């Protein structure tokens, strides 16, 4: 089969590799029909973590082509979406649809050599009964790809932000996850969403969605701009969807006293200078975490199925898997108004 392989920083190529088999009796093999490049894939692309040889990709849907003997909920030819984050599938947390708290620890497809990812023609999926969900009608495959990671992550960020009807919410970072956090905040009743980024196309997109665009390159600074929009009070909630130290710090300083900071940007740094005095004296709530994707599906699928959320609208580029090298370059460079790239493994 073909798969997108990370060979080093800035070096992704599509290579022919052996077909995967069943990992064990609880696994399935999925023939991938749709897959995507995620912003967190760029952390591997930049060499911030990972190692050469990784099969990239944690957002994918497809058809079941092999089934382990102990799989109870899936059969051959089922169309499924697969959670980007999985666990052992046996412990109470996994059975309760929170693999992030798995007693054996969570794993993410395409982030290590032990769990090859979905930017490929075939993928072995362990713990299939808790990792997969039948593609729900009338959700399309393109919509379902967004339900494997980025839409749940944006929604999780908003859910963790303690949003109440009438609140002012700031979203830092308007990639696809930030856009979904913005839309989720609106669904949860936010009266105003301040949408912060430096890319003009992303700011314009957020404005079309009804948010107030805040250009972080205008010299005023993110914190000053949010304070200006809130008469010096700060936002009720700030959702950080970038994952760098500066924007996490900005989120903390831009939140009102008694407000909530929700970080969903991927940051694996161990030396962040947390402003403890600020958080203590301003009674801030701070939440950060990897999204338990499966826990969001019951809430999100009806919103997508009824058209309340249209996650496919973030897709700006559709390319062949064979063009993954160029797709990564384009996505990393933010060229041509790129927001989300879908890859077609049949090409």
Long-range contacts (C-beta under 8 A, 24 or more apart in sequence): 1-120, 1-121, 1-122, 2-120, 2-121, 2-321, 2-322, 2-345, 3-55, 3-56, 3-116, 3-117, 3-119, 3-120, 3-121, 4-55, 4-56, 4-57, 4-117, 4-119, 4-120, 4-321, 4-324, 4-328, 4-343, 5-53, 5-54, 5-55, 5-56, 6-44, 6-45, 6-50, 6-51, 6-52, 6-53, 6-54, 6-56, 7-52, 7-53, 8-47, 8-52, 9-45, 9-46, 9-47, 10-45, 10-46, 10-47, 10-332, 12-45, 12-56, 12-324, 12-325, 12-328, 13-324, 13-325, 14-321, 14-322, 14-324, 14-325, 17-55, 17-120, 19-122, 20-116, 20-122, 20-123, 20-124, 21-66, 21-124, 22-66, 22-67, 22-68, 22-124, 23-68, 23-124, 23-125, 23-126, 24-68, 24-126, 25-68, 25-69, 25-70, 25-71, 26-68, 26-70, 26-71, 26-89, 26-126, 26-127, 26-128, 26-129, 27-68, 27-71, 27-124, 27-125, 27-126, 27-127, 27-128, 28-64, 28-66, 28-67, 28-68, 28-71, 28-74, 28-80, 28-124, 28-125, 28-128, 28-132, 29-64, 29-65, 29-66, 29-122, 29-123, 29-124, 29-125, 30-60, 30-62, 30-63, 30-64, 30-65, 30-80, 30-82, 30-118, 30-122, 30-123, 30-125, 30-132, 31-62, 31-63, 31-64, 31-65, 31-121, 31-122, 32-60, 32-61, 32-62, 32-118, 32-120, 32-121, 32-122, 32-123, 32-345, 33-61, 33-62, 33-63, 33-79, 33-141, 33-345, 33-346, 34-60, 34-61, 34-62, 34-141, 34-142, 34-144, 34-145, 34-342, 34-343, 34-344, 34-345, 35-59, 35-60, 35-61, 35-118, 35-119, 35-120, 35-145, 35-321, 35-342, 35-343, 35-345, 36-60, 36-145, 36-146, 36-150, 36-315, 36-340, 36-341, 36-342, 36-343, 37-119, 37-327, 37-328, 37-331, 37-340, 37-341, 37-343, 38-84, 38-149, 38-150, 38-176, 39-150, 39-175, 39-176, 39-177, 40-243, 40-266, 41-110, 41-328, 42-331, 42-332, 43-243, 43-266, 43-268, 44-110, 44-111, 45-328, 45-332, 46-332, 48-268, 49-111, 49-268, 50-111, 50-112, 51-112, 51-113, 53-113, 54-110, 54-111, 54-112, 54-113, 54-116, 54-117, 55-110, 55-116, 55-117, 55-119, 55-120, 56-110, 56-117, 56-119, 56-324, 57-109, 57-110, 57-117, 57-118, 57-119, 57-120, 57-343, 58-84, 58-85, 58-108, 58-109, 58-110, 58-111, 58-117, 58-118, 58-148, 58-149, 59-84, 59-118, 59-145, 59-146, 59-148, 59-149, 59-150, 60-109, 60-117, 60-118, 60-119, 60-123, 60-145, 60-148, 61-135, 61-141, 61-144, 61-145, 61-148, 62-123, 64-132, 65-122, 67-128, 68-128, 71-128, 71-129, 72-129, 73-128, 73-129, 73-132, 73-134, 74-128, 74-129, 74-132, 74-134, 78-134, 79-134, 79-135, 79-141, 80-132, 80-133, 80-134, 80-135, 81-132, 81-133, 81-135, 81-144, 81-145, 81-147, 81-148, 82-109, 82-118, 82-123, 82-125, 82-131, 82-132, 82-148, 83-131, 83-132, 83-133, 83-148, 83-149, 83-293, 83-294, 84-108, 84-109, 84-148, 84-149, 84-293, 85-149, 85-290, 85-291, 85-292, 85-293, 86-115, 86-125, 86-126, 86-127, 86-130, 86-131, 87-127, 87-130, 88-127, 89-126, 89-127, 89-128, 89-129, 89-130, 89-131, 90-127, 94-127, 94-130, 95-130, 97-130, 97-292, 97-294, 97-295, 97-297, 98-292, 98-294, 98-295, 99-130, 99-131, 99-292, 99-293, 99-294, 100-289, 100-290, 100-291, 100-292, 101-292, 106-290, 108-290, 119-321, 119-324, 119-343, 119-345, 120-321, 120-345, 121-321, 121-345, 130-294, 131-294, 133-294, 133-297, 136-301, 136-305, 137-305, 138-305, 139-301, 139-304, 139-305, 140-312, 142-312, 142-315, 142-342, 143-304, 143-310, 143-311, 143-312, 145-342, 146-176, 146-180, 146-311, 146-312, 146-314, 147-293, 147-297, 147-300, 147-301, 147-304, 147-311, 148-293, 149-291, 149-293, 150-176, 150-177, 150-180, 150-311, 150-314, 150-340, 151-180, 151-296, 151-300, 151-304, 151-309, 151-311, 152-291, 152-293, 152-296, 152-297, 152-300, 153-177, 153-180, 153-264, 153-291, 153-293, 154-178, 154-179, 154-180, 154-181, 154-182, 154-183, 154-184, 154-241, 154-264, 155-180, 155-181, 155-184, 155-296, 155-299, 155-300, 156-264, 156-289, 156-291, 156-292, 156-296, 157-181, 157-184, 157-239, 157-240, 157-241, 157-262, 157-263, 157-264, 157-291, 158-184, 158-185, 158-187, 158-188, 158-239, 158-262, 159-184, 159-188, 159-296, 160-260, 160-262, 160-264, 160-287, 160-289, 161-185, 161-237, 161-238, 161-239, 161-260, 161-261, 161-262, 161-287, 162-237, 162-260, 162-285, 163-188, 163-189, 163-190, 163-236, 163-237, 164-189, 164-236, 165-189, 165-190, 165-191, 166-190, 166-191, 167-191, 167-192, 167-236, 167-237, 168-192, 168-193, 168-194, 168-229, 168-230, 168-235, 168-236, 169-193, 169-194, 169-235, 169-236, 169-237, 169-238, 169-239, 170-194, 170-195, 170-196, 170-214, 170-226, 170-235, 170-237, 170-238, 170-239, 170-251, 170-254, 171-195, 171-196, 171-206, 171-211, 171-238, 171-239, 171-241, 172-196, 172-197, 172-222, 172-238, 172-239, 172-240, 172-241, 172-242, 172-247, 172-250, 172-251, 173-197, 173-240, 173-241, 173-242, 173-243, 173-247, 173-265, 174-199, 174-202, 174-203, 174-205, 174-206, 174-241, 175-202, 175-241, 175-242, 175-339, 176-314, 176-339, 176-340, 177-241, 177-264, 177-265, 178-239, 178-241, 178-242, 179-205, 179-206, 179-209, 179-314, 179-339, 180-309, 180-311, 180-314, 181-239, 181-241, 181-264, 182-206, 182-209, 182-211, 183-209, 183-309, 184-309, 185-237, 185-239, 186-210, 187-303, 187-308, 187-309, 190-237, 192-229, 194-225, 194-226, 194-229, 194-235, 196-222, 196-225, 196-226, 199-334, 201-337, 201-339, 202-339, 205-339, 222-247, 222-250, 222-254, 223-250, 223-253, 223-254, 226-254, 227-254, 230-256, 234-259, 235-259, 236-260, 237-261, 237-262, 238-262, 239-263, 239-264, 240-264, 240-265, 241-265, 243-267, 245-269, 245-272, 245-273, 248-272, 249-273, 249-275, 252-278, 252-279, 252-284, 252-286, 253-278, 255-282, 255-284, 256-282, 257-282, 257-283, 257-284, 258-282, 258-283, 258-284, 259-284, 259-285, 260-284, 260-285, 260-286, 260-287, 261-285, 261-286, 261-287, 262-287, 262-288, 263-287, 263-288, 264-288, 264-289, 264-291, 314-339, 314-340, 315-339, 315-340, 315-341, 315-342, 316-340, 316-341, 317-341, 317-342, 318-342, 318-344, 319-343, 319-344, 320-344, 320-347, 321-345, 321-346, 321-347, 322-347
